[in-house]
Amino acid sequence: MMKKIFIKIISSTIFILTSIDVSGQLSLLTLKPEDQIEREVYIKGFIQADFMTNFQNMRSKDGFSAYSIEIPQTNAISSNFSVRQTTFGIGFKQKNSQNDQTLSVYTEIDFAGPNNTTAPRFRHGYIQWKRWLAGQSWSNFSDIEMLPMIFDFMPPDGLLLTRRLQLRYTVPVSKKGNLSFSLEDPKTPSIRLPSDSLGWHKQSVIPTFSVLYRYGNEKSYIKAGAVISPISYNMKHTLQEEYKTKTTAGWGAMISGKIRTDTKNAFSLQTSFGKGYSTYNTNLREEGYDAIPTVYNKNILETLNLFNIVGVYEHWWASRWSSILFFSYSNIGYQDFIPKDMTKSFHNISGNIIFHPYKKVRLGIEGNYGRRQNFRSEKAEGWRVQASTKVYF
């Protein structure tokens, strides 16, 4: 048996030097001993270099975010080089004799460290056993399949695509349908507390719950999902009082899908709406738009309405040339207690042209336009032009 394992190690080493599979995954070691259970250790990721020119001040340096466009309009020009999108992951997976994956472990980092540094940043880390997943990965109330083939670090502004600590269970309900449930990190909600409160603070009490149904195949599908996000905080109105934990509920609903009409064209659409779920929006997470104080009701927190819609078109001009065009719009519903400097709406439009000289290499140019408006009706718009090279391994 040891001889067989040694031969597998040698053959895996040769494999590393000679080939990379289509999925962008590179096998380090594959073993299939006498018990017929196949075990594989692999790495995956990409190296990306970007050059960006902005035509308006933005807080977001690497990714284009319409929400981060600064008001008032200045038309300031700036540029930036970056390799922070570069991603590296390592994993282990095990398959039984029927080629069904029974166990997998995966961890991943990028180099988008704090304060615009290239320090490693943890992205994914989870264990998956049969139908169960535990750890940090894409939220169940997200759609990674909607992410278009773009170079920008940020997805379309209105897309629901965030990573969460979670416990998830997925079960097939038909030949093409799957149903998944998750309990996610109770620290997820992002809220604003009164500046003059007596030490009010957010409290993690009840996990977020989500459910998602997917029907379709790899090329075309539809998804429908919902999330309930309990928002808890400790509060008191006088020094003599004890802190009391108050909980309100945020909720959201989402419909998402893709249709590939032929080998050259694909259309994707996602829309979502609800109250107190804005932390699932790619731009608004950790920005305090789930719930804010109501000055007319003793500063009790109230959830905010949010509507998102994203449309994507993918076209292949030839075997080595492709383009993406997308539109995204997000709107926070009006309520009279919302501070006037908070963002009311933002949208962005993007398009690119990509050259694929090799299966794992992409070169291209991408343009982004965005506009932001606050509740004072002040507006600003920004542009970005980006040139990028991306190599998968």
N, C-alpha and C positions, 0 to 999 in steps of 0.2 A: 504493500500500500504506500509506503514512504517513497518508493521508486516512482509510482504514479504521480504522487504529489510533486516530486522534484521535476518530473517531465512537464507537468502543468505550469510550474513556475517559469521554467525555461521558455516554454511556448508563449506564455503571457508576456515575457520580456521582449521576445521577437515581435509579438503583436503590437506592442507599444511603438516600436521603431518603424513599423511598416504601414499601419492603418489607423484611421479614426472612423467610428461608425456614423451613420447618417444623423443620429439624434444629437450630435455634439457631445458625445460621451466617450471618454477614453478609458479602456479597461486596463487596470494595473495587474490584476490577478484574477483568474477564473479557475475554480476547483470543482471537480465532480467526482468525489470518492465513491466507494462501493455502496454507500447508502442511497446513491442516485439523487441526492439533493445538491443542486448546483449553487455555489456561492461565488459572488463576484465583488471585488473592490474596484472602484472606479473614481475618476475625477472628471469634472466638467466645468465649463465657464467660458469666458472670453476676455480678450484684451481690447480696449477701446481707447482711441485718442481723438479728442475733439478740439476744434478751434471755433469760438463763438464771438460774434459781434452783436452788441445790443444797441438799440436806438431809443432808450429810455431807461431811467434808473429802476432797478428791480432788486428786491431783497434776495431772491433766488439766483444763485450764480451759475450752477451747473444745469439745472433743469428749468425750462421755460414755464413759468407759472403766472397766469393772468392775475391771480389773487395777490401776487407779490409786487405787481406794478405800483410804483409809488405815486401818490397824489400830492401836489399838483403836477401837471405836465411840464417836463423840462427839456425833452428831446436830447438828453445827454447821451453821448456815444462812448461805449467802453468795449473792451475785448477781453477774452479769457481763454487760456489753454487749460485742458484738463485730461487726466487719465483716471478720475475718481470712479467712473462707472465700472471699471475693470472688476470682474467677479471670479471668485474661485470657490469651488465646492468639492467635497469628497464624500463618497457614500459607500454603503455596503448593502447588497440585496441577496436574498436567498429564494430559490425556486424549488418546488417539489418535482416529482417525476412527471406530472402532467403539465409542467412549465408554468404553473400558477405561482405568482409572487406571494410568499407567505410572510416574509419579514424584510424590512428595509430600514436603514438608518442613514440620515443625511444631514450635513451641516455645510453652511455657506457664508462667505464674507464678501464684502466689497471694500472699497477704499474711500468711502465718503464719510470720513471722520468729522468730529466736531470742529467748528470754527474754520471751515473750508480747508481742512488739512487732508492729507492722504493716509491718515491712520486707519487701520482695519476697523470695519463696522460689522457687527453680527447681523445677518439677515435671516437665515433659516437654521433650525436645529430641531429635528423631530425623529421619532420612532414610529414606524407604521407596521402593525401586525394584523394581517388579514384585513378586516374591515375597520379597524381602529387606528386612529392617528393621535399621538400625544406630543406636544411641543409647540414650537413657533413655526408657522408656515402661513401661506395666504389664507386670509379669513374665509370661512365658509360663505359669508355674505360678500363675496367678490367674484370676479370673472376674469381670470388670467388669460383665458382663450380670446377675450375681446381686445387684448393689448395688441395694437397694430405694429407693423414692422417699421419702427421709427428709430432715429438715433438719439432723440432727446431723452434726458435722464428722467423727466417727469412724464407719466402717461397723460392722455387728454384730461383736462381739468375736472370734468364732471364724472369721470370714471370711478366706480367703486372698486378699489384695488389697494388693500392694505394687508400688512402681516400682523398676526395675532397669536399670542399664547392661547392654546385651545386643547380641548378633548373632542374629537370628532368621530362619528360613526356613520358609515356609508353602506347602504344596502341596495342591491338591484331589485327593482319592482316589475321590470319587464325586460324584453330582449334589448331595447334601446333606452330604457329609462332607469335612472338612479335617484335615490333620495338620501340626503345627508343631513345630519343634525349635529350641532356643536354647542358646547359651553365654552365661552371665551373670557379672557382676562377681565375681571371686574374693574380694573383700573383704566379700562379703555375710554370711558366718557371724558370729554374735555369741556370744562365749565368755567364761568367767570363768577367770582364772589365779590360781594360789596367791599369797596376799598376802606370803608369806615366800620367794618364789622368787628365784633369782639372775638377775633381769632377763628372765624368760621373756616372750615377746611373740608376738602373732599374726603370721603370715606368709602373704601372698597368693601362692599357687603355682598351683593348678589351678582353672580356671573351673567354676562350677556348670553342670550339664547338665540340661535338662528337655525333656520331650516331652508334647504335649497333642493329643488327638483330640476333635473336635467334630462332632456329627451333628445335623441339624435345620434349621429355618428361623428367621426373625426372632422368631416368636412362641413357639415351643416347641423345645427342644433338650436334648441331654445331652452332657456332657463327661467325659472320663477322662484323668487326667494323672499323671505321676510326675516326681520330681526326685532327682538325686544331687548332694549338696553336700559336696565335700571340705573338711575343716577342718584347716588346717596351722598349726603354731606352733613357734617355736624354743625349745629347753629345754637345761638342763644341771643336774647335781646337785652339782657341786663347782666351786670357783673355777678349778681347774686344767684342767677340761674345756673343749673347744671346743663351741660351740653346735651342736646337732643339730636338724634339721627333722623333726618327727614329724607324720604325717598320719593322720587317721581320717575315716571317711565317714559323713555324715548322709544320710538318705533320707526320702522322703515320697511318699504316694499320695493322690489326690483324685478324688472323683466329684461332679459338680455338674450341676444341670439345672433347667429351668423348664417348666411346663405351663400354657398359657392355655386354660382350658376354654370361655370365651366372652368377650364384650366387657367383662364386668364383673368377672371373677375370674381370678386367676393364682396359682399355687403354685410356690415355688422351694425347693430343698433342696441343701445342700452338706455333705459330710462328708470329713474328711481324717485321716490317721494316719501315724505314722512315728517316726523318731528323728533328732534333730539337724537339724530343719528349722524350728524354732519362729520363726526370723526372718521367715518368710513369713506368720505370723499378724499381723493388724493391730495387736494390742496388744503382742506380745512382741518385735517387731523392735528390735534394739539393746539388749535387756534382759539378754543373757547367759544365755539358756536353751537354746542349741544344745548346749553341752558345758561341763562343770564338772570340777574336780579330784576324783579319788578318793583320799581321805586314806589308804586302806588299800593303795594300789598306787603309792607314790612320787609321788603327785599327778598321775599320768597322766590326761589328760582323757577323760571318757566321755560319750557323747551321751545326751540325755534323751528319754524317750518323750513324745509329745504326741498327744492326740485332740481333734478339733473337730467340732462339728455345728451347723448353722444352718438354721432353717426360716423361710420368709417367706410371708405371705399378703397379696395386694393385692386391694382391692375398690373398685369405683366405685359410689357410692350414686346418683349422677346425673351428668349431663354435666359439671358443674362441681365436684363433690364426690367426694373419694376418701380412702381410708385405707390405712395399712400396719400390720400387726402382725407382729412377728418374735420369735423365741426363739433364743438362742445359748448354747452351753456348751463350755467348754474344760477339759481335765484333763491335768496333768503326772503321768506314772506314777511311783509310789513306788519309790525306791531308798535304801538305808540311809545312803549317803554325802551325800545332799542336805541342805544346811543347813536348819534348822527354820524360819528366817524367810523362805525362798523360798515363792512362791505355789504351792499345790497345785491349786486349781481356781478358776474364776470363770465367772459366767454373767450374762446380762442379757436383759431383756424390754422391748420398746418398742412403743408404738402412737401413732398420730397421726390428725388430721383435717385435710385440706387443702382449701382453697377456691381454684379456678382461675378468677378473674374474666375473664382474657384468656389467650390461648394461651401467652404467655411470662411470665405472672405467677402466683406461688403465695404464698398466705398460710395460716398454720396454727399449730396448737398440737401439741406433742409431749411425751410423757412417757417417762421412762427409769427402769428399776429395775435395780440390779446387786448382786451379792454376791460377795465374795472370801474365800477360806480359805487359810491357809498350812499348812505341814507340822507346825506346832505345834498344829493344830486350832483356832487362833484365827480368828474370823470378824468381818466387818463388812459392812454393806449400805448402799447409798446410793440417793437419788432425785434426779431432775432434772426440772424442768418448763421447757419452752422455747417461746417464741413467736418466729416468724420470718417474714420477707418476702424473697422471692427473685424477681429479674427477670433473664431471659435476654436475650442479644443475639447 
